[in-house]
Amino acid sequence: MTSSAMTDRQLLDAFGDGTIEPGSFHHRDHLRLTWLLLKEGSLLQVLDQLTSGLREFARAAGHAEHYHETITWAFVALIHQRMQVEKTADEEESADFPAFLRRNGDLVSEGVKVLERYYRPETLAAPLARQTFVLPDRGT
């Protein structure tokens, strides 16, 4: 079953037990998984869970070099911030993921390029940023 066809619980369980098919786990699925984890846990818990899980996912798929620490941390922080803004604005607190995406479509339409608001492209391309979290180096 593709990641996008899974229920929220199935996606969380498949990520937890390492049974997500690598070819079916795309950017939108990463966003959804992050959103789901943040609905259940704290920012620090999710960073730990997602980074270790994605590292293992990439390694098991034979592409350990595809894991990128800074991109992972930055998206987790960005999604968390947007969820908190919605909660503070007394919106429907991201009742479901499609509603969250409708309000935050740039996360999908721009993909990783959304991070260029915070990072220079050469910073994200650097080996250090792939291996460890690098602080943003561009103003918003």
Phi, psi and chi 1 to 4 in degrees:
 res  aa     phi    psi   chi1   chi2   chi3   chi4
   1 MET       -  136.7  176.0 -176.0  -51.4      -
   2 THR   -72.6  154.6   64.5      -      -      -
   3 SER   -59.2  -38.9  -59.2      -      -      -
   4 SER   -69.6  -21.8   59.4      -      -      -
   5 ALA   -87.5   -8.8      -      -      -      -
   6 MET   -78.3  149.8  -66.4  178.8 -180.0      -
   7 THR   -69.7  167.6   65.8      -      -      -
   8 ASP   -56.2  -46.9  -68.2  -12.4      -      -
   9 ARG   -63.7  -41.0 -173.6   77.2  -99.2  152.4
  10 GLN   -63.0  -41.2  -72.1  171.0  -36.0      -
  11 LEU   -64.1  -46.6  179.5   59.3      -      -
  12 LEU   -60.7  -43.5  -72.3  167.1      -      -
  13 ASP   -66.3  -43.5  -69.4  -14.4      -      -
  14 ALA   -64.0  -38.4      -      -      -      -
  15 PHE   -66.7  -43.5 -179.9   72.3      -      -
  16 GLY   -63.1  -36.7      -      -      -      -
  17 ASP  -101.5    6.5   61.4   25.6      -      -
  18 GLY    72.7   30.2      -      -      -      -
  19 THR  -108.3   13.9   58.7      -      -      -
  20 ILE   -72.6  134.8  -68.1  177.4      -      -
  21 GLU   -73.3  121.8  -71.4  -68.7  -38.8      -
  22 PRO   -54.9  -38.8  -25.5   34.1      -      -
  23 GLY   -71.9  -11.5      -      -      -      -
  24 SER  -110.2    7.4   74.6      -      -      -
  25 PHE  -109.4   96.0 -167.3   60.3      -      -
  26 HIS  -106.1 -177.7  -55.7  -68.9      -      -
  27 HIS   -53.3  -48.4  177.3   68.0      -      -
  28 ARG   -59.8  -36.5 -176.6 -175.8  172.4  105.2
  29 ASP   -67.9  -37.1  -58.6  -49.0      -      -
  30 HIS   -61.1  -45.1  -79.4   77.3      -      -
  31 LEU   -61.4  -45.7  -63.0  173.1      -      -
  32 ARG   -62.4  -45.2 -179.7  174.5  163.3 -138.8
  33 LEU   -60.1  -45.1  176.3   63.2      -      -
  34 THR   -61.5  -45.7  -57.9      -      -      -
  35 TRP   -59.3  -44.9 -179.4   85.1      -      -
  36 LEU   -62.8  -44.9  -71.8  168.9      -      -
  37 LEU   -63.5  -39.5  -69.0  169.7      -      -
  38 LEU   -69.4  -25.8  -74.7  166.1      -      -
  39 LYS   -68.2  -27.1  -66.8  -78.1  -75.3 -179.6
  40 GLU  -100.9  -24.6  -66.5 -175.1   -8.2      -
  41 GLY  -138.0  175.1      -      -      -      -
  42 SER   -78.2  164.2   72.9      -      -      -
  43 LEU   -54.6  -47.3  176.5   61.1      -      -
  44 LEU   -66.7  -39.1  -67.0  177.8      -      -
  45 GLN   -61.7  -43.8  -70.1  169.0  -31.9      -
  46 VAL   -67.5  -41.6  172.6      -      -      -
  47 LEU   -57.5  -44.9  -79.7  169.9      -      -
  48 ASP   -64.5  -49.4 -179.2   51.5      -      -
  49 GLN   -64.6  -44.9 -173.3  176.1    9.9      -
  50 LEU   -72.3  -43.4 -161.6   59.5      -      -
  51 THR   -64.1  -45.1   55.9      -      -      -
  52 SER   -67.6  -40.5   60.8      -      -      -
  53 GLY   -66.2  -42.5      -      -      -      -
  54 LEU   -70.0  -35.9  -71.7  176.5      -      -
  55 ARG   -59.5  -47.0  -91.4 -165.8 -148.2  101.2
  56 GLU   -65.8  -40.7  178.0   55.6   29.7      -
  57 PHE   -58.6  -48.4  177.7   75.8      -      -
  58 ALA   -64.5  -41.9      -      -      -      -
  59 ARG   -63.4  -46.6 -171.7 -158.9   59.1   71.2
  60 ALA   -64.1  -29.9      -      -      -      -
  61 ALA   -81.3   -2.7      -      -      -      -
  62 GLY    81.4   18.9      -      -      -      -
  63 HIS  -134.7   52.0  -63.3  -70.8      -      -
  64 ALA   -55.2  -29.7      -      -      -      -
  65 GLU   -69.4  -13.1   73.1  -78.2   -0.2      -
  66 HIS   -79.1  -19.8  -72.3 -173.9      -      -
  67 TYR   -67.6  136.3  176.2   75.4      -      -
  68 HIS  -132.4  107.6 -163.5  -64.6      -      -
  69 GLU   -60.7  -46.4 -175.6   90.6  -15.1      -
  70 THR   -66.9  -42.6  -59.9      -      -      -
  71 ILE   -62.6  -42.1  -70.9  173.5      -      -
  72 THR   -61.6  -52.5  -60.1      -      -      -
  73 TRP   -60.8  -42.4  -81.8   53.0      -      -
  74 ALA   -64.4  -42.7      -      -      -      -
  75 PHE   -67.7  -39.6  -94.3  104.4      -      -
  76 VAL   -60.2  -46.9  170.9      -      -      -
  77 ALA   -64.6  -40.4      -      -      -      -
  78 LEU   -66.9  -44.8 -172.2   56.1      -      -
  79 ILE   -64.5  -42.6  -68.3  167.0      -      -
  80 HIS   -59.7  -47.2  179.5  -95.9      -      -
  81 GLN   -59.4  -45.3  176.8 -174.0   -4.7      -
  82 ARG   -66.4  -35.8  -69.8 -174.8 -179.0 -169.7
  83 MET   -65.0  -38.6  -70.6  171.8   75.7      -
  84 GLN   -69.6  -37.5  -62.8  -51.7  -53.5      -
  85 VAL   -62.4  -43.4  166.2      -      -      -
  86 GLU   -63.4  -40.3  -71.9 -177.9   -7.1      -
  87 LYS   -64.8  -43.2 -173.4 -174.2  -69.0 -173.3
  88 THR   -66.9  -35.6  -57.9      -      -      -
  89 ALA   -77.2    2.4      -      -      -      -
  90 ASP    62.2   32.0 -137.9   10.3      -      -
  91 GLU   -78.2 -173.6  -59.3 -145.9    7.5      -
  92 GLU   -73.3   25.2  -70.7 -177.3   28.6      -
  93 GLU    40.3   52.4 -164.4 -170.8  -29.9      -
  94 SER    49.0   56.6  -51.5      -      -      -
  95 ALA   -48.8  -38.9      -      -      -      -
  96 ASP  -145.5  164.8   61.0   22.0      -      -
  97 PHE   -64.3  -44.2 -177.4   65.8      -      -
  98 PRO   -56.7  -38.7  -27.4   36.9      -      -
  99 ALA   -65.1  -41.7      -      -      -      -
 100 PHE   -59.2  -44.9  176.4   78.5      -      -
 101 LEU   -66.8  -35.4  -81.2 -170.5      -      -
 102 ARG   -60.3  -36.9  -79.5 -168.4  -61.2  -82.0
 103 ARG   -83.3  -14.9  -68.5 -174.3  -66.2  -88.6
 104 ASN  -135.0   46.3  -63.6  -79.8      -      -
 105 GLY   -59.6  -24.4      -      -      -      -
 106 ASP   -62.4  -24.5   60.6  -35.1      -      -
 107 LEU   -64.4  -29.0  -62.9  176.1      -      -
 108 VAL   -94.4  -50.3  175.3      -      -      -
 109 SER   -64.0  -35.5   66.2      -      -      -
 110 GLU   -94.1  -19.3  -66.5 -178.3   36.0      -
 111 GLY    58.4 -139.0      -      -      -      -
 112 VAL   -64.6  -23.7  174.5      -      -      -
 113 LYS   -59.8  -22.8  -74.3 -159.1  163.2  -75.1
 114 VAL   -58.5  -28.1   75.9      -      -      -
 115 LEU   -74.0  -13.2  -61.8 -179.3      -      -
 116 GLU   -69.0   -9.8  -70.5 -178.0    7.2      -
 117 ARG   -69.5  -24.1  -63.1  174.6 -166.7  166.1
 118 TYR  -114.1  -24.4  -49.0   98.5      -      -
 119 TYR  -129.1  143.7  -68.9   92.9      -      -
 120 ARG   -72.9  143.2  -66.4  176.9  -61.2  131.8
 121 PRO   -54.6  -38.4  -26.7   35.0      -      -
 122 GLU   -67.7  -27.0   57.2  -90.0   23.4      -
 123 THR   -67.9  -47.1  -59.4      -      -      -
 124 LEU   -67.1  -27.2  -70.9  177.0      -      -
 125 ALA   -80.7  -12.9      -      -      -      -
 126 ALA   -71.9  143.5      -      -      -      -
 127 PRO   -55.0  -36.7  -25.5   34.1      -      -
 128 LEU   -59.7  -41.6  179.9   63.8      -      -
 129 ALA   -66.5  -28.4      -      -      -      -
 130 ARG   -72.9  -34.9 -177.5  172.2  -69.4  -74.4
 131 GLN   -88.0  -32.5  -62.0  164.3    2.1      -
 132 THR  -145.0  157.4 -170.3      -      -      -
 133 PHE   -68.4  130.4  174.4   67.6      -      -
 134 VAL  -113.3  133.5  174.2      -      -      -
 135 LEU   -64.4  150.2  -69.9  169.0      -      -
 136 PRO   -58.1  146.1  -26.1   36.0      -      -
 137 ASP  -125.3   20.0   60.5   -5.7      -      -
 138 ARG  -139.0  139.5 -178.5  178.8  -86.4  178.3
 139 GLY   -72.9  159.4      -      -      -      -
 140 THR   -90.1      -   54.8      -      -      -
